[in-house]
Amino acid sequence: MNYTYILRCADGTLYCGWTNNLEKRLKAHNSGKGAKYTRCRLPCELVYYEEFETSIEAQKREYKIKTLSREEKLALIKGFNK
């Protein structure tokens, strides 16, 4: 399974990415071994994710989410039930 996800960083900013192992990736982010962006904004909280069969689908969705405004991303998160 592949995932597109959004993290809320300690400073309130949002980070969007994709992975094939959501739990491992979240641990990497919070241990400072994730994306350069999140390293100085720890801890990060998983606030949204979607599942996809292929990595291509997850990457395309990541791109789409990254083009959204902050308000649109917050609306997406608000409507999400883990």
mmCIF file of the C-alpha atoms, coordinates in Angstrom:
data_MODEL
# 
_entry.id   MODEL 
# 
loop_
_atom_site.group_PDB 
_atom_site.id 
_atom_site.type_symbol 
_atom_site.label_atom_id 
_atom_site.label_alt_id 
_atom_site.label_comp_id 
_atom_site.label_asym_id 
_atom_site.label_entity_id 
_atom_site.label_seq_id 
_atom_site.pdbx_PDB_ins_code 
_atom_site.Cartn_x 
_atom_site.Cartn_y 
_atom_site.Cartn_z 
_atom_site.occupancy 
_atom_site.B_iso_or_equiv 
_atom_site.pdbx_formal_charge 
_atom_site.auth_seq_id 
_atom_site.auth_comp_id 
_atom_site.auth_asym_id 
_atom_site.auth_atom_id 
_atom_site.pdbx_PDB_model_num 
ATOM 1  C CA . MET A 1 1  ? 0.000   0.000  0.000  1.00 0.00 ? 1  MET A CA 1 
ATOM 2  C CA . ASN A 1 2  ? 1.134   3.563  -0.734 1.00 0.00 ? 2  ASN A CA 1 
ATOM 3  C CA . TYR A 1 3  ? 0.126   6.696  1.124  1.00 0.00 ? 3  TYR A CA 1 
ATOM 4  C CA . THR A 1 4  ? -0.088  10.426 0.644  1.00 0.00 ? 4  THR A CA 1 
ATOM 5  C CA . TYR A 1 5  ? -0.007  12.171 4.000  1.00 0.00 ? 5  TYR A CA 1 
ATOM 6  C CA . ILE A 1 6  ? -0.029  15.541 5.724  1.00 0.00 ? 6  ILE A CA 1 
ATOM 7  C CA . LEU A 1 7  ? 1.857   16.293 8.929  1.00 0.00 ? 7  LEU A CA 1 
ATOM 8  C CA . ARG A 1 8  ? 1.297   19.220 11.275 1.00 0.00 ? 8  ARG A CA 1 
ATOM 9  C CA . CYS A 1 9  ? 4.674   20.399 12.517 1.00 0.00 ? 9  CYS A CA 1 
ATOM 10 C CA . ALA A 1 10 ? 5.337   21.857 15.967 1.00 0.00 ? 10 ALA A CA 1 
ATOM 11 C CA . ASP A 1 11 ? 5.377   25.375 14.525 1.00 0.00 ? 11 ASP A CA 1 
ATOM 12 C CA . GLY A 1 12 ? 1.910   24.876 13.023 1.00 0.00 ? 12 GLY A CA 1 
ATOM 13 C CA . THR A 1 13 ? 3.066   24.485 9.426  1.00 0.00 ? 13 THR A CA 1 
ATOM 14 C CA . LEU A 1 14 ? 1.883   21.622 7.237  1.00 0.00 ? 14 LEU A CA 1 
ATOM 15 C CA . TYR A 1 15 ? 4.079   19.141 5.369  1.00 0.00 ? 15 TYR A CA 1 
ATOM 16 C CA . CYS A 1 16 ? 2.810   16.843 2.609  1.00 0.00 ? 16 CYS A CA 1 
ATOM 17 C CA . GLY A 1 17 ? 4.594   13.728 1.387  1.00 0.00 ? 17 GLY A CA 1 
ATOM 18 C CA . TRP A 1 18 ? 4.105   10.163 0.185  1.00 0.00 ? 18 TRP A CA 1 
ATOM 19 C CA . THR A 1 19 ? 5.441   6.792  1.345  1.00 0.00 ? 19 THR A CA 1 
ATOM 20 C CA . ASN A 1 20 ? 4.856   3.060  1.148  1.00 0.00 ? 20 ASN A CA 1 
ATOM 21 C CA . ASN A 1 21 ? 5.229   2.644  4.933  1.00 0.00 ? 21 ASN A CA 1 
ATOM 22 C CA . LEU A 1 22 ? 3.365   5.304  6.857  1.00 0.00 ? 22 LEU A CA 1 
ATOM 23 C CA . GLU A 1 23 ? 4.386   4.239  10.367 1.00 0.00 ? 23 GLU A CA 1 
ATOM 24 C CA . LYS A 1 24 ? 8.080   3.984  9.464  1.00 0.00 ? 24 LYS A CA 1 
ATOM 25 C CA . ARG A 1 25 ? 8.019   7.329  7.669  1.00 0.00 ? 25 ARG A CA 1 
ATOM 26 C CA . LEU A 1 26 ? 6.377   9.113  10.608 1.00 0.00 ? 26 LEU A CA 1 
ATOM 27 C CA . LYS A 1 27 ? 9.030   7.683  12.939 1.00 0.00 ? 27 LYS A CA 1 
ATOM 28 C CA . ALA A 1 28 ? 11.737  8.877  10.537 1.00 0.00 ? 28 ALA A CA 1 
ATOM 29 C CA . HIS A 1 29 ? 10.290  12.388 10.488 1.00 0.00 ? 29 HIS A CA 1 
ATOM 30 C CA . ASN A 1 30 ? 10.085  12.555 14.285 1.00 0.00 ? 30 ASN A CA 1 
ATOM 31 C CA . SER A 1 31 ? 13.596  11.187 14.792 1.00 0.00 ? 31 SER A CA 1 
ATOM 32 C CA . GLY A 1 32 ? 15.051  13.926 12.577 1.00 0.00 ? 32 GLY A CA 1 
ATOM 33 C CA . LYS A 1 33 ? 15.778  11.555 9.687  1.00 0.00 ? 33 LYS A CA 1 
ATOM 34 C CA . GLY A 1 34 ? 12.808  12.578 7.554  1.00 0.00 ? 34 GLY A CA 1 
ATOM 35 C CA . ALA A 1 35 ? 12.541  15.496 5.189  1.00 0.00 ? 35 ALA A CA 1 
ATOM 36 C CA . LYS A 1 36 ? 14.870  18.445 5.659  1.00 0.00 ? 36 LYS A CA 1 
ATOM 37 C CA . TYR A 1 37 ? 11.801  20.659 6.135  1.00 0.00 ? 37 TYR A CA 1 
ATOM 38 C CA . THR A 1 38 ? 10.542  18.742 9.178  1.00 0.00 ? 38 THR A CA 1 
ATOM 39 C CA . ARG A 1 39 ? 13.903  18.292 10.950 1.00 0.00 ? 39 ARG A CA 1 
ATOM 40 C CA . CYS A 1 40 ? 13.786  21.684 12.657 1.00 0.00 ? 40 CYS A CA 1 
ATOM 41 C CA . ARG A 1 41 ? 10.024  21.611 13.237 1.00 0.00 ? 41 ARG A CA 1 
ATOM 42 C CA . LEU A 1 42 ? 9.663   18.585 15.519 1.00 0.00 ? 42 LEU A CA 1 
ATOM 43 C CA . PRO A 1 43 ? 7.559   16.943 16.684 1.00 0.00 ? 43 PRO A CA 1 
ATOM 44 C CA . CYS A 1 44 ? 5.271   16.289 13.734 1.00 0.00 ? 44 CYS A CA 1 
ATOM 45 C CA . GLU A 1 45 ? 1.779   14.867 14.002 1.00 0.00 ? 45 GLU A CA 1 
ATOM 46 C CA . LEU A 1 46 ? 0.033   12.843 11.314 1.00 0.00 ? 46 LEU A CA 1 
ATOM 47 C CA . VAL A 1 47 ? -3.214  14.686 10.586 1.00 0.00 ? 47 VAL A CA 1 
ATOM 48 C CA . TYR A 1 48 ? -4.282  13.268 7.210  1.00 0.00 ? 48 TYR A CA 1 
ATOM 49 C CA . TYR A 1 49 ? -3.579  10.380 4.863  1.00 0.00 ? 49 TYR A CA 1 
ATOM 50 C CA . GLU A 1 50 ? -4.979  8.592  1.827  1.00 0.00 ? 50 GLU A CA 1 
ATOM 51 C CA . GLU A 1 51 ? -4.206  5.055  0.613  1.00 0.00 ? 51 GLU A CA 1 
ATOM 52 C CA . PHE A 1 52 ? -3.292  4.122  -2.960 1.00 0.00 ? 52 PHE A CA 1 
ATOM 53 C CA . GLU A 1 53 ? -2.424  0.906  -4.773 1.00 0.00 ? 53 GLU A CA 1 
ATOM 54 C CA . THR A 1 54 ? 0.553   2.369  -6.638 1.00 0.00 ? 54 THR A CA 1 
ATOM 55 C CA . SER A 1 55 ? 3.292   4.848  -5.823 1.00 0.00 ? 55 SER A CA 1 
ATOM 56 C CA . ILE A 1 56 ? 2.455   6.816  -8.976 1.00 0.00 ? 56 ILE A CA 1 
ATOM 57 C CA . GLU A 1 57 ? -1.080  7.445  -7.689 1.00 0.00 ? 57 GLU A CA 1 
ATOM 58 C CA . ALA A 1 58 ? 0.271   8.550  -4.298 1.00 0.00 ? 58 ALA A CA 1 
ATOM 59 C CA . GLN A 1 59 ? 2.818   10.876 -5.919 1.00 0.00 ? 59 GLN A CA 1 
ATOM 60 C CA . LYS A 1 60 ? 0.179   12.434 -8.170 1.00 0.00 ? 60 LYS A CA 1 
ATOM 61 C CA . ARG A 1 61 ? -2.080  13.062 -5.181 1.00 0.00 ? 61 ARG A CA 1 
ATOM 62 C CA . GLU A 1 62 ? 0.846   14.553 -3.229 1.00 0.00 ? 62 GLU A CA 1 
ATOM 63 C CA . TYR A 1 63 ? 1.417   16.990 -6.090 1.00 0.00 ? 63 TYR A CA 1 
ATOM 64 C CA . LYS A 1 64 ? -2.279  17.943 -6.130 1.00 0.00 ? 64 LYS A CA 1 
ATOM 65 C CA . ILE A 1 65 ? -2.350  18.527 -2.374 1.00 0.00 ? 65 ILE A CA 1 
ATOM 66 C CA . LYS A 1 66 ? 0.811   20.636 -2.533 1.00 0.00 ? 66 LYS A CA 1 
ATOM 67 C CA . THR A 1 67 ? -0.926  22.969 -5.009 1.00 0.00 ? 67 THR A CA 1 
ATOM 68 C CA . LEU A 1 68 ? -3.793  23.606 -2.556 1.00 0.00 ? 68 LEU A CA 1 
ATOM 69 C CA . SER A 1 69 ? -3.872  26.710 -0.401 1.00 0.00 ? 69 SER A CA 1 
ATOM 70 C CA . ARG A 1 70 ? -3.343  26.361 3.336  1.00 0.00 ? 70 ARG A CA 1 
ATOM 71 C CA . GLU A 1 71 ? -7.058  26.940 3.882  1.00 0.00 ? 71 GLU A CA 1 
ATOM 72 C CA . GLU A 1 72 ? -7.928  24.144 1.433  1.00 0.00 ? 72 GLU A CA 1 
ATOM 73 C CA . LYS A 1 73 ? -5.486  21.786 3.170  1.00 0.00 ? 73 LYS A CA 1 
ATOM 74 C CA . LEU A 1 74 ? -7.011  22.624 6.564  1.00 0.00 ? 74 LEU A CA 1 
ATOM 75 C CA . ALA A 1 75 ? -10.488 21.901 5.174  1.00 0.00 ? 75 ALA A CA 1 
ATOM 76 C CA . LEU A 1 76 ? -9.225  18.543 3.878  1.00 0.00 ? 76 LEU A CA 1 
ATOM 77 C CA . ILE A 1 77 ? -7.786  17.752 7.314  1.00 0.00 ? 77 ILE A CA 1 
ATOM 78 C CA . LYS A 1 78 ? -10.963 18.886 9.097  1.00 0.00 ? 78 LYS A CA 1 
ATOM 79 C CA . GLY A 1 79 ? -13.069 16.446 7.071  1.00 0.00 ? 79 GLY A CA 1 
ATOM 80 C CA . PHE A 1 80 ? -10.684 13.543 7.737  1.00 0.00 ? 80 PHE A CA 1 
ATOM 81 C CA . ASN A 1 81 ? -11.531 10.761 10.180 1.00 0.00 ? 81 ASN A CA 1 
ATOM 82 C CA . LYS A 1 82 ? -8.591  8.540  11.147 1.00 0.00 ? 82 LYS A CA 1 
# 
